[in-house]
C-alpha cells in the first residue's frame, strides 16, 4: 500500500486518471488547508515549507487533466522568484515507480507509457530537458546512446531537470521540435506564434491525430504550466 499523502515526483503524464485526480486533490488540499487542518498536519515532511513548488506541481497536474479533456479550475498563482524544491529522494522515487508498475499490472495506465529502459525514459523526458538546457540535452542523449548512465540515475536526472524553470527561448526551441511532428496539420508558424498558442496547437493536434511520440512526452503537458 502506497502512502495516501505522498506527492509524486514523476511527471503527471505517467499517472493514471484515478491517481491523477487523487494527486490533484491532495496537493490542492495541502496548499489550501490551514495548519490545524488534518491534511496539513499529515503533510509529507519533505514538502513542508515548499508551497511554491506545490503550487507549480498543482498547475502541472491540472494541465495534464486538461490535456486529457477533464474540466479543472484555473491555475493558481506561482511566485516569480526561483522555486525551491524538496530534496529528491532516490528511495522515494523508486517506490513511486514500483507503485506505478503495480497499477499498470491492474491496467491502470497514464497518458505516457511507463518507460521500460533508458532509451524509452530519455524519449519520454528529452523535450522537457531541451526546454531547459541544450548542452544537457546533447550530453544526456550521448550518454543514453552509449549506455553510460544507469537507468535509476537517469530517472533522478530527468525528474530534477524538469523542476528547473525554462527560459522563453528554451520553451520555443522545444516547441519547435515538437511542432515538427504535427506540422502537416498545423497552420501556425513556430517561429513567430506566441508560446501559449503554439503549445495549445501542438497539444490539440497531438491528441486529435494521436501522435505517439508526443503523446508519450512529458513536455506535451508539463511545459504549459510554466507559461
N, C-alpha and C positions, 0 to 999 in steps of 0.2 A: 504494500500500500504506500503510495507516494504522499508526502505531507500535503494537506489541502491548503496550506498557507504559503506554499513555495512559489516564488516568482521565477518563471523560466527565463534563462539567459539566451537560449536558442531563438532564432528568428520565428516570428509569429506564423509565417507561412508553413512551418513544419508541424503546427498544431492542428489537430482535427477540429471540426466545428464545435463539438461539445467542450473540449479543453480550451479552445479559443475564447468561448463565451465565459467559461469559468475564470480564466485569467483576467478577462476584462472586468468582471465583477469584483474580483479580488483586488486588483490594482486600483480600480476606482474607489473601492471601499477604504483602502489604505491611505489614499490621498485625501478623502473627504471626512474620515472619521476623526473625532476629537480624541485626545489622549486617553479619556476614560472609557471610550467605546471598546467592547471586547475585541473587535477586529484589529484595533490599533495596539492593544496590549499584547496580542499574539502575532504581531508583525514580525517577519523574519529579521533577526538581528542585523544581518548583513545590509539590509536596505534601510534601516533606520537612520535618519539624517540625510538620506539621498532622495528627497522629494522631487527635485528637478529631474533626476533620472527616471523616477517613477512616472512623472508627467509625460516625458518623452516615450517611455515604454507604453503607456496607455494610448497615446496617439498612434503608435505603431500597430498596436492591437486593433484599434478602430479602423486604421487604413486597410488592414488585412481583411477585416469584416466587410468593409465597403467593397473591396475588390471581389469578394465572394457574393456580393449582392444583398448583404444584410443592412438593414437600417440601423444607424447608430447616431448618437448625439454629435454635436460639433466638437472639434478638437479643443483640448484645454490649453491655456497659455503656457508657454515654455520660456524660461529665462533666456536672455540674450548673452549671458555670461557663459563661460565654459561649464559644461555639465560634468559633475564629479560622480563617477560610478562606483559601486561597491567592488571590492576585490573579487576577481573572477576565480572561483574555486574549482580546481580540476576534478575533485571528487564529486562535487555537486553537479557539475556538468555531465560527468559520466553517468550519474544516477538519472538525470533528466533523459539522456539518450536511451538508457536501458528501459525507462518507463515508456518512452515513445515507441520503442521496439516491441514492448509487450502489448501496447494498444494496437499497433499495426497487425499483430497476430490475431487480434479480435476484429480486424477490418476497420479500425478507426484510423483514418489517414488524413493528412492535411493536404493543402494545395500542392506543396512541394514534396516530392518523394523523399523518404529518408535515405540519405546517401549511404551506399554500401562500401565505398572505398574512397581513397584520397582523390582520385580523378573526379568522381561524382561530387564530392564535397567541394572541390575547387570550382567546378562548373556551377554549383549552386550559389556560391558566395562571390564569384570573381567580379561581377559588375558592381557589387557593393564595395569591394576593395578598390576597384578602378575609380570610383567616385571620390575616394579619399586620397589616394596616392598612386601615381602612375609607376613610380620606381618600385614600390612594394608589389604592385600588380605584376610587373615583369619578373621580379625576383621570385615571388611565390609560384608563378607559372613555371619558371625554370626548375624550381625545387620539386614541384609535383611531377613534372615531366621526367626528372632524373630519380624519382622515388627517394629523395634525400631528406624528407621530413616525415616523421611518424604521424599517423592519422590523428592520434589523440592530441598531439601538439598542434596540428593543423586546425583542429576544431577550436582550440583555445585562441589561436591566432585569428581565425575568421570571426569569432564572436567578439574578440577585443577590437578588431578593426572596425566592425560595424557599429561600435559605440562612439567612434570619432565623428565629430560634426564635419560634413563635407562642404567644401567651398563651392560657390556657384559655378566656377569654371569646371570643377571636377564633376558636378552633377550633370552639366551639359555634355561633357565628354562621355560619361557613362550612358546618358540617354541617347546620344548619337549612335553609339554602338548597338544599343538595344533597338533603336528605331530601324536599323538595317534589317531586322527580322520581320518587320511589318511594313516596310517601305512601299511594297507593292499595293498596299491597301490605304496608305495614308495620303492626305492632301496637304500636309503641313511641311514646312521647311525646318529641319532640326537645327539649322544654323541660326535662324532668326526668331523662331517662335518662342514665346515666353515659356519658362520652365514648367509652370503649373499646367498649361495647356498641352505642352509636349508630353509630360508624364501621363496625363489623363488619356491622351490619344494612344499612347503606347499600351497602357493598361486595357483600354476598351478594345483595341484591335487584337491584342494578345488573347484576351478572353473570348472574343467573338469568333476568332479563327483558330482557337485552341493551339497556339504556337507552343510546342512542347518545351523548347529551350527557355523561353521567357516564363512560362508557367511554373518552371522549376527553379526560378531565380529569386533570391531574396530581394534583389534590387527592385523587382516589379512592385513590391508592396512597401517595403520599409523606407525607401528614399523619399516618398511623398511626405512623410512625417517631418522632414527637415525643410520643406519649402515654406 
